[in-house]
Amino acid sequence: MLTKDQAICIRTVDYSETSQIVTFFAKASGKIGAIAKGAKRPKSPFDGPIEMLSHGRIVFAASNKDKLATLTEFESAAGTAGPTLLRNNLFSLNCCLFAAELVNLLTDEHDPHSNLFDSFLEFLHNAENAGNKCEMLALLILFQLALLKDVGLGPILDHCVNCKTTFACPEGDIRLPHGGHPAPSGVEGPTSELYFSNSANGLICKNCESAFQDKFKLTKKAAATLTNLKLLANASENTLNEIEKLLTYHFTELTHRRPKMAKYVLGS
């Protein structure tokens, strides 16, 4: 039986001189591994080899979960991200490839995430128009947080995971714990010393940090930005790099290996 879906290509591997094995992240079908027979031939049924980050309509013949599906059609949408970014902005392209790697690592085959698909596609479109490195890093950070939330691993950024102390935004807006009431221990200001704990999956205040060995200390600016994500738009490159290093550390701990594309985004 043939299945039609909207999909983004998140991985490609040469299978033979003429064929590819591709991994798609599809809106309704989830992550799919498929063989694209003859994709590399001059008169390919897919208009040439399928490129990373290209997206559009796919038609595939599903098989059981232990075998590859067979791709029968791929109609690429106009203005796909990969070729455009490769010509215009290598850093943006690397950020998009990093995002694709994370989607591949954190999702399971045949497990749909339609909201994440929409977020990923929006991220790719926005990346094409990113004006500078800071804007691209901010987009990447927001997508990474959306990815974590969608797969059920969203970090807690509005209060201390341990004592439930809430953190105040710079505008004075106090975001409450999930119970809806302020924590009795008080409220930390946006410039308070904060830490991130991977095992606790969230921020730790200075009064609780001694109880956590796996902690990542944040500068005051990075802490303020994480507790109020609206500040990402005007954050400095140093602050954005610090937050991205934190997220890369978190992804490394979650997946038990450092993502391959991280070095091209962080420069090390």
N, C-alpha and C positions, 0 to 999 in steps of 0.2 A: 504494500500500500504506500502511495506517495503522500508525503506531508509537505505543506507549504508553510513558510514562516519568514519573519524578518530576522536578520542575523548580522553579527559583526565577526569578522575573522580575527581570532586572537592567537593563532599559532599556525605555522605552516612547516612542513617537512617534505623534502624531496623523497618520493617513494621509488621512482625509476626515472629513466631519461625522459619519460613523457607524462608521468603522473605525480600527483601530490597527495599527501595526507594533510588534511586541514582540520582545525578545531574551530568551531563556530560557537559563539554565545548568542543563542536565539531567544526571542522574546517569549514565545509560548512553550518552546521545547527544552529550554535550558541549554546546558553545554553539550555539544554533539561532536564526536569524532567521525570524520567521513573521508572516504577516498574519492578523489576527483580524477577519474581516469581520463587520460589524454589532455589534461589541463595545460601542459607545456608544449603541445604541438602548435605549429603555426596557425592551423585552422581549428583552434580549440572550441569545444562547445560552450566554454565559459569566457570567450573573448580573450584568451591568454591566461597565463598563470595567475592564480588568486593571490592577492597581496595582503599582507598584514594590515589590519585596521580598515580594510575595505568593508563596506556594509551594503546591504540591499536585500533583495528577495531570493530565498533559496528554495529549492525543491529537492527532497531527498527520499530515498527508499530506506526506511528504518530496518534494523536487524535487531537481534537480541542484544542485551546490554553488554555482552562480552565481545561483540564484534563491531567493526566499523560500519557505519551507514554508507550508502552509495549516493554521492551527490549527482543529481541529474541536471539541475539548472542552477545558475547563479547570475542574477541580473543586478549588477552593481549600481548603486544610487549615484547620481551626479555629484561631483565634487567630493569624492571620498577623501578621508583624512590623510592616508599614508603618503601618496605621491605629492600632494600639495605641501605637506609639512616637510617632506624630505628636500624639496626644492627651496623652501623659504626659511625654515627655522629648525635646525638640527636639535636644539635643546627641547623645543616643543614636541618634536617627533619622539625623542627619547622619553619624555614624560608620558606620552601616550602609549608607547611600548611598555613602559613600566606599569601603567594602569592595566593594560591587557594581561601582563604577566600575573598581576595580583588577582584579577578576575579568574584567571585560569587556576591559580593556586587555591583560592578560597571558595570555589563553587564545585559542586558535584555534578557528574553527568546526569542528564535527564531530570534535573531539579530546577524548575522554572523560577526566575526572579524577574518578573516583568517590570517592576519599578526600577530595579537596578539596571536593566537593559536601557530603559528610557534615560536614566541618569548618565550611563556610559555614553550613549549616543549624543546627548546634550554636551557632555564633557568634550567629546571629539570635535563637535561643531564649534564650541567656544574656543578650543585650543587653536583652531585655524585662525582665529582673529585676535589671539593674545598679543598685546602690544609690546610686551617686554618680559624679561625673565621673572620679575616679581609677580606679574599678573599670572604667568603660567604656573608658578609654584603655588600661588593661592588657589588656582583652579584644581591643581593636583591634590592639594591638602583637603579641600572640600569634597572631592570625589572619593578620596581614600576613607574619609569619615563616613560618607554615605554608604560605601561598600561594606565597611565594618558593621554599620547599623543594620543593613539589609540582611546580612548573613547571621545576625544575632550576636555580634561581638562588639557592638557599639560601646566605646569607652565612656565612663562617667566623667563629665567635665564641669558640672555645675556645683558639685559639693564634694567634700572629702569622703572617699569611699569608706574610711574607717570610723570617723566620729560624726559624719553627716553635716559638718559645718558647711554652710553655704558660702559661695564666693560672689562678691558684688561686682557688677559691671561698672566701668568707668563713669557711665552716666548716672550711677546711683541705683540702677534697677537691680533688685535682689532676686535671683533665681532660686526657687525653693527646692528642697529635696522632693522625691517622688511622693512622699506622704502629704505634701501640700502645706506644711507648717514649718516655720523657721526652726533651725536646730537650737536647742537651749544653750549650747556652748558659745554662741555668738556668730558673727559674720566676719570672714576674712575680706580685706580689701583687695582690689585687683592687682596691687603691687606686692602682696604678701609672698613670702617664700613658699614655693610649691614644688612638689615632686610628682613624677609619674611612676606608677608601679604596674608592671606587666601582669604579675600574678593577681593583683587586685582589679586590673582592667580599669584604671582610672587615676584621678589626681589624689594626692595625699598632702595634707597640710603639714606645716612645720612641727606641730605638736605630736603628730603621729608617725613621722618619717622613720623614727628609730626602730619601729616594729617591722619595717620592711627592708630586707636586704637588696632586693631587686628593684632599686629605685633610680630614676633618671632625674637629676636636679635641673630645674628650669630657671632661666633668668627671669627677672621681674616682667620684662616686656613680653617674653614668650608666654609666661603664665597668664598675664592679662589678656593676651590675644586668644589663648585657648579657652578661657572662661567667657569670652565675648567674641565670637567668630566674625562679627561685623568688622572688627579691627583688621582682619586679614587684608582688606582692600588697600589699606594705607600702611601696612607693616613694612619694615625695612627688609632688605635681602638677608641680613644676618638673622633676624628674627624668624623669617620664613625658612631659612636653612636649618635653624635649630629645631623648629617644629617638624620639618621633614626628616631630620635625623632621628628624632624621637619616634615618629611613625615607622620609619624603616626598622629601627630597633624592635618595635612592637611586632611588626610583620615577621621579622626574623625569628622572634621567640614563638610566635603563633604557628609558623610553618616549619620551624626547626631547621631553617636554612636561609641565608641571606639572599633576597631576590637578585637575580643576575643583572637587572637593569639599574639597580640602585646606584652603582658606581658612576653611571653616565649622567645621573641626575645630581648626585651629591659631589661628584668630582673625586671620589676616593672609594 
